[in-house]
Amino acid sequence: MERLGCNHLLSGAQPGRRVALLSAACGAGAVLLLLKRRWHRGERELIANARARRDRSLKSAEEAVEQFKKEHPGTESAVILSLPLEELRRRLREKELSPEAVLYTYTEKALQVTRTVNCATAILPESREQLAQTEQHRDGLLYGVPVSIKDNVGIKGHDSTCGTVQKLEHPEVQDSVVVQVLKKQGAIPFVKTNVPQGLLNYDCSNPIFEQTLNPCNLHKTPGGSSGGEGALIGAGGSILGLGTDIGGSIRIPSSFCGICGFKPTSGRLSARGLASCCYGQKSVLSSVGPMARDTDSLALCMRALLCDHMFALDPTVPPLPFDEQVYASSRPLRVGYYENDGNLMPSPSMSRALRETKVLLEEAGHTLVPFLPPRLDSVLMELGLKGLLADGGTTLLDNLKGGCIDPTLSPQTTVYRMPRLLKRILAVLLKPLYPRMAASFLALNGCRSIPELWKQHKAVQDYHQEFIAEWRKRDLDVLLCPVLGPAYNLGYCGKLTSALSYTAFYNLLNAPAGVVPVSVVSEEDEEELKDYKGNFGDPWDKLFKQAVTGGQGLPVGVQCVALPWQDELCLRFMKEVETLVRNKQGK
């Protein structure tokens, strides 16, 4: 290519001039090649330095744990790890346990989990220093509780990489608002966790810290983008964590790893100090929210965050404290439900989990009402995907410049880089055979002008009202629907963005939504999967079948949804589902 470029430049030049041009052109090519090599060398150095910092933090934590165990040989680590959060809080508050014992126990467990599934990007040394200040926050709702934090949630002195080389060695100058509030409530952030490159992906791999694995099955992904959180909590290395969710990034890892996760209404919790690779996008809204083993822990975290301190730190957050009366209510609910959204036919285990949960709710006295959101099969492409990537993916690609693309993300970025004309041509060609894939190519063209973007925003607002009108026509309180699952085999997430319809739809609506594990994949589910055809029988349906194959024994969840700002009602519904399932299982 360089030689062709020189020949093109030299055509028609005088002999003497040609020699000068040859030297200049080939010299420029050599300079460009040198700069490219230096850039890649610089990228490798940044990655090596980041990994070295992580390894030093892990080694320092190991040494601190060993020292603590020598000085406190009677610490009952197994008992501490077995306690639910409410019981752990009680024992800390009544001084039956010390914050030191709890922190070092969870640090040791997090180190063990990380060695197996590669979920931690740093064990925070300041967590051990924070122990000296815990007594100042004895009245806090999370006094002495160690909390894990997703990579892109800012912590002072640490990078919020979003899995990208560009964001390395740009440490945060202060804690994000939610981290400040957690500390004020007595919590101890002790570990940061891994994410996929660029965050807009539901696997958990990047060129810096590489692939995180699912603790339930090491051949599976933990999901993403809060995949490090899902893996760590699912394996018992954390009792409470913070994730973020723009298309299912809390709910999918929770489903894949068998834990509870909650996406609040966007704006209910402060987003100040959270890093992103798509700043400015307003069609599909992101939320920060809790992940834990049970719903009560999620509610406790929300209760702790929804306080005067957060409202003072970020006046853009509406000063709405946690509504205890709604969460504690026991009145029967009118529950809408659907099993198939018309886009992705659920796996057999997803369908069975939904049906079994519906029966439990009916037996408990709740009213179940069939409800399929209007135009659900098409609206996510026309409004959600088109709005999320209104720039055609340019902002995300800009955040990835200069670095290699992780294999889990490359199927997406390959399409984003296609010229718009080519995507339109592909949409026309594919429509007769594969209408769903054709619609995706059209949506990925984004919006070509500001007026078109404004029309798109207006269409989203209109759809919100259409959805709410249908909801109220049936007098619903909450909604039960599937969540993506079970966990995929490695390497499929980037090829199957179409599968996000069950989760991303509720980001488009800005509706609170959470996941509760209710079952595991059975042998019968695996047998039934062999006959899976999907709704369309297209390549995506075939890929989905391959992705979820081999899932016997993996957790399966359901999704609980409420209208915007009804976060406590959504959590109350999650708690109801959780209680009914546990009672059935005799736990």
Secondary structure, 3 states (H helix, E strand, C coil): CHHHHHHHHHCCCCHHHHHHHHHHHHHHHHHHHHHHHHHHHHHHHHHHHHHHHHHHHHHHHHHHHHHHHHHCCCCCHHHHHHCCHHHHHHHHHCCCCCHHHHHHHHHHHHHHHHHHHCCEEEECCHHHHHHHHHHHHCCCCCCCCEEEEECCECCECCCCCCCCHHHCCCCECCCCHHHHHHHHCCCEEEEEECCCCCCCCCCCCCCCCCCCCECCECCECCCCCCHHHHHHHHCCCCCEEEEEECCCCCHHHHHHHCCEEEECCCCCCCCCCECCCCCCCCCCCCEEEEEECCHHHHHHHHHHHCCHHHHHHCCCCCCCCCCHHHHHCCCCCEEEECCCCCCCCCCHHHHHHHHHHHHHHHHCCCEEEECCCCCHHHHHHHHHHHHHCCCCCHHHHHHCCCCCCCCCCHHHHHHHCCCHHHHHHHHHHHCCCCHHHHHHHHHCCCCCCHHHHHHHHHHHHHHHHHHHHHHHHCCCCEEEEECCCCCCECCCHHHCHHHHHHHHHHHHCCCCEEEEEEEECCHHHHHHHCCCCCCCCCHHHHHHHHHHCCCCCCEEEEEEECCCCCHHHHHHHHHHHHHHHHHHHCC
